[in-house]
Amino acid sequence: MVDTACKYETTQEGDSRVLVIDCRGCENDFDLDDCLQGVILSFEGEYDVEKIILSDYIERQYSQESLLLLKRVKDIAEELNRLSSRETDGKGCEGCPLNPTEMYPGLKEIMLSSLEEIFSSHLRLIKEIMSKEGCTRCRRSAKEELTVIGEKLLDLRSDVLLKSYGVLR
């Protein structure tokens, strides 16, 4: 599993910004399935990208619909980054699975390593919140935040199913 951004550069093609990921030195199989985490982590630091190119001896280009889906994954990842900085009251928060500094980076890592697994992990966290004693403020905040994240994940999943298979949610 990749835990850092891929080696990349941003170039300009006319009015378009292009994120070119250098895959030549990578040991993965030049495939977005293996490289999603590194690509999204690279993409997070950039703005107004209109095309992503995975560059090896051949190149794979992602634009239009596929780029929009990648942008949505990036936006959810950035939202999880923001949520991880939420303040807690500090009483018993150390080691708590609902601590935002623990919960959201973990959820982001799961999402970037396995999009299929994010839904079961999200559901597990919701159940954990409902059964947790105490932590009223944290539970309320986490419930609201996970509801928003859940809606974004379901919308993403629906769009992938619709665009890939013509399946409506």
N, C-alpha and C positions, 0 to 999 in steps of 0.2 A: 504494500500500500504506500502510495506517495503521500508525504506529509508536507511538502514544500511546493512552491510554484515551479513550474517548468521553466527552463531557459527559453527566453523569448525576446523579441523586439517588436516595437510598434512602428509601422511604416505608413506612409501616406501614398494613396493611389488616387490622384485627382483630389476630389473633395472627401474621399473616404479614408477612415483610419482602419488599418489592418493589423491584427495581432498575429504575428508569425511565430509559432511554437517550433523550436529547434528539436526535432525528434531523432536526429542522427546519432547522438551519443547515448540515447536512452535504451535501457534494457527491456522495456515493455514492447509489446507487439504492434506499435504504430496504430493503435486502435483507441477510439474515444472511450470504449468500455473499460479499458485498462488505465486510461489517462485522465478520466473525468476530474478527479481531485486536483491534479497538477494544472490542468487547463483552467478550471474555475478559479483556483488560487492565483493564477497568472492574470486572469480576466478581471478579478476583483479590483486590482489596482489601476485599471484603465477606464476610460470614458469614451463614449461615442464610437465604439468599435462597430464597424459595419460588416466585418468579415473576419473569420478566424481560419488560419491555415496551419495544418499540422504538416510540417516540412521534414521529409526524409529524402530518400533518393527519388521518390515520387511525392506528390503533395495531395492532401485531402483538404478540401475547402468547405467551410460551413458558413452559410449566409442565409438570408431570408428566413424561412420557417424554422430551420434547425438552429439558426443563431438566436431567434426569438425565444426558443425553448431553453437554450443555454443561458440567455440573459435572465430568464425567470429563475433558473437554478441559482445563478449568481446573486440575484436579488434576495432570494430566501437565505442564502449563505450570509450575505451582508446583514440581513435582519437578525439572524442568529448571533452575529458578532455584536450588534448593538444591544440586544437583549442580555447578553452575557455580562454587561457592565452595570446592570441594575443593582442599586444599593439594597442591602438587607439590613435587618436590625442588629445582626451580629450575635444574637443570643442563640447558641446551639446550631449555628449555620455551618460551622466547620464540619466537613464530611457528610453533610446532608445531601441526598441525591437531588433535592429540589433547589439547591443553591445555584443561582443563575451562572456563576463562574464555573460550575461543574456541568450543569445540565445542558446548557446551550452549545458549548464547544463540543460536547459529546454527541449531541444530536446532529451538529454540522458534520462532524467526522463520519457518522453513520450515513448521512445523506450523500456525502461526496464519495464514499467508498461503495455504497450499494443503495441505489435509489429504491429498489424493491423493499429493502429492510426498513427504510425510514418510516413507513406507515405503521408497521407493527411496533416499532420503538416509540413512535409518537403516541400510539394507543396505550402502551405500557406506562408511559409517563402520566397520561391522563388518569389512568386507574390508580397509579401511585399517589397522585395528588388527592384524589377522592378519599383514599383510605388513610392518609397521613393525619396524625393527631397533632394539635397545636399548629404553630406556624401560620396563623390565620392570615396575616398580611401577605406572606410569601405564597400561600396556597391560592389566595384570591388573584394575586398578580400573575402567578404562573398559569392559572386556569385561563385567564383572559389572553395572555400572550400565546399559549399553546392553541387556543381557539383560533386566533388570527393566523398562526403558522399552519394549523390544520386546514383552514380554508384555502390558503395559498397552495398547499401541497395537493389538495383535492382538485383544485382548478388546473394545476400543472398536469396531474395524472389524467384528468379528463381531456385536456388538449392533446396529450400524447396519444391517448387511445383514439381520439377523433381523427387526428392527422395521420396516424399510422394505420389504423384499421377501420375507420369509419364508424366506431362505436361511440354512442352517446352515453353519458353517465346517467 
